[in-house]
Amino acid sequence: MKRTVAALVAVAAAAVRDTDVYSVMYQTEAGNVTLEVHPEWAPRGAARFSQLVDDGFFTNAAFFRYVPNFVVQWGLASDPARNIYAPIPDDTAVPTISNTVGTVSFATSGQDTRTTQLFVNFRNNSRLDSLGFTPFAVVTSGLDILVDHVYAAYRERPQQAKIKVYGDTYLRREFPLLTHIKTVSVVSPPTGVANE
């Protein structure tokens, strides 16, 4: 009975998150980062993000790509068996919210290819808008953690294909200083405005 009630509460909470703005906290090895999710900006992207948070997908994942003055990227599971999510359709041809400092978008390799990988913009990257990168959230606290404290020296050296196959075993062996996510949890209501 308790499990049934808990499952119903989780379903109801997810349904509210499909339309209402809410906040999510990433507890990382470098510090805490809070995102404010706006489902109206990118409903499909926000729904996938909510699913990933509910599934605990980001737990122990690494920030595996860091390009100074551009983006930090994450979203490949530490356990390769968890990289099972099908691509989702794009939200809009041109987003209503631009890829500006602190916005969060799904990475994509072409039309309708978004799965689990995310990035935070470190500068105004509005040139990404017309390429299918639709923001669904914004960093409201901890942008300084991502810019200044996430390990950056490996840049783009970690190979995504190897992360997908070997997961964190590959990353910890070849790139032991990468910053990892400890946990991700919903912390509503929204918590403030972006640090810039």
Backbone hydrogen bonds, N-H to C=O, Kabsch-Sander energy under -0.5 kcal/mol:
donor,donor_aa,acceptor,acceptor_aa,energy
5,V,1,M,-2.3
6,A,2,K,-2.6
7,A,3,R,-2.5
8,L,4,T,-2.2
9,V,5,V,-2.5
10,A,6,A,-2.3
11,V,7,A,-2.2
12,A,8,L,-2.5
13,A,9,V,-2.6
14,A,10,A,-2.3
15,A,11,V,-2.2
16,V,12,A,-2.0
17,R,13,A,-2.1
18,D,14,A,-0.9
19,T,16,V,-1.6
20,D,16,V,-2.8
22,Y,37,V,-1.4
24,V,35,L,-2.6
25,M,185,S,-3.1
26,Y,24,V,-0.5
26,Y,33,V,-3.7
27,Q,25,M,-0.6
27,Q,183,T,-2.9
28,T,26,Y,-0.7
28,T,31,G,-1.6
29,E,180,H,-2.4
31,G,28,T,-0.6
33,V,26,Y,-2.4
34,T,141,S,-2.9
35,L,24,V,-2.9
36,E,138,V,-3.1
37,V,22,Y,-3.4
37,V,35,L,-0.6
38,H,136,F,-2.9
41,W,38,H,-1.8
42,A,38,H,-0.9
46,A,42,A,-3.0
47,A,43,P,-2.1
48,R,44,R,-2.3
49,F,45,G,-2.5
50,S,46,A,-2.4
51,Q,47,A,-2.1
52,L,48,R,-2.5
53,V,49,F,-2.6
54,D,50,S,-2.7
55,D,51,Q,-2.1
56,G,53,V,-1.4
57,F,52,L,-2.3
59,T,56,G,-1.2
60,N,181,I,-1.9
61,A,58,F,-2.3
63,F,179,T,-2.6
64,F,62,A,-1.3
64,F,73,Q,-0.6
65,R,73,Q,-1.5
66,Y,155,R,-1.8
67,V,71,V,-3.0
70,F,67,V,-1.7
71,V,67,V,-1.2
72,V,120,V,-1.2
73,Q,65,R,-3.0
74,W,118,L,-2.1
75,G,62,A,-0.5
82,R,79,D,-2.6
83,N,80,P,-1.5
84,I,82,R,-2.0
88,I,114,R,-2.5
100,T,98,S,-1.9
102,G,121,N,-3.0
103,T,100,T,-2.3
104,V,137,A,-2.8
105,S,119,F,-2.1
106,F,134,T,-0.5
107,A,117,Q,-2.7
113,T,110,G,-1.1
114,R,88,I,-0.8
118,L,74,W,-3.2
119,F,105,S,-2.3
120,V,72,V,-2.0
121,N,103,T,-2.3
122,F,70,F,-3.3
123,R,70,F,-0.7
125,N,99,N,-3.2
125,N,123,R,-1.0
128,L,125,N,-2.7
129,D,126,S,-1.5
131,L,128,L,-1.5
132,G,129,D,-1.1
133,F,128,L,-1.4
134,T,132,G,-1.0
136,F,104,V,-2.5
137,A,104,V,-1.2
138,V,36,E,-1.7
139,V,102,G,-2.8
140,T,34,T,-2.7
141,S,34,T,-1.4
146,L,142,G,-1.7
147,V,143,L,-2.5
148,D,144,D,-2.8
149,H,144,D,-0.5
149,H,145,I,-1.9
150,V,145,I,-1.4
155,R,152,A,-1.6
157,R,154,Y,-2.6
160,Q,158,P,-0.6
163,I,159,Q,-2.1
164,K,160,Q,-2.5
165,V,161,A,-1.3
166,Y,162,K,-3.4
167,G,162,K,-0.6
167,G,163,I,-2.1
168,D,78,S,-2.8
169,T,166,Y,-1.1
170,Y,167,G,-0.6
171,L,167,G,-1.5
172,R,168,D,-3.1
173,R,169,T,-1.5
174,E,170,Y,-2.8
175,F,171,L,-2.8
178,L,175,F,-1.8
181,I,61,A,-3.2
182,K,27,Q,-3.4
183,T,27,Q,-1.3
185,S,25,M,-2.1
187,V,23,S,-2.9
